[in-house]
Amino acid sequence: MSTLKKPILSEKATGLNEQGKYSFYVDIDANKVQIKKEIEQLYGVTVTNISTMRTIGKVKSKFTKGGSISGRRPHGKKAVVTVKEGDLIDFYSGL
């Protein structure tokens, strides 16, 4: 099973790319060693630092004719990976 789910391509994450930092959604059970191994293998770069953060799913409500339905989006985990100076990960050209 892959620990990386997909890269984060938001405006804030794209701004970090100029500093050599790349953001990914990762499996909630993945640790830093697994994340580092997979990124180095997939993209052929040297990882120098990894910061991970758990995100709590947002509570959402929906009002219908029969009443209201409430639920929660799923919890998740993000990783911000710093690569060695001079290395580059290009998300837009494909693998």
HELIX and SHEET records of a PDB file:
HELIX    1   1 GLU A   11  ASN A   17  1                                   7    
HELIX    2   2 LYS A   32  TYR A   43  1                                  12    
SHEET    1   A 4 LEU A   4  PRO A   7  0                                        
SHEET    2   A 4 LYS A  21  VAL A  26 -1                                        
SHEET    3   A 4 GLY A  76  VAL A  83 -1                                        
SHEET    4   A 4 VAL A  47  THR A  55 -1                                        
SHEET    1   B 2 VAL A  59  THR A  64  0                                        
SHEET    2   B 2 GLY A  67  ARG A  72 -1                                        
END                                                                             
